[in-house]
Amino acid sequence: MANGEEKYSFWTKYKKFAGNEILLYVIMVMGIILGIIIFS
């Protein structure tokens, strides 16, 4: 039970940053794709 509670609290805190994380990943993926297109 302790581990489950820790995970729950972790995700509860993480949800606050989820939006920014998704934006960062999208920007990173777009940058990588653009780099592949440019260098190929």
Steps between C-alpha positions, in 0.01 A plus 500: 500500500784740582643474149157565346453810712844628407426450130164677541657802670777500238249513214294761683808725517604406145165603351585863583801478266339270240399788270849648487656154457274422203586836341873433546471153347297631204759772435783247527330256261426777249862617522629148437265452202600837352867411549455167319316669212764777470802267519347241269 
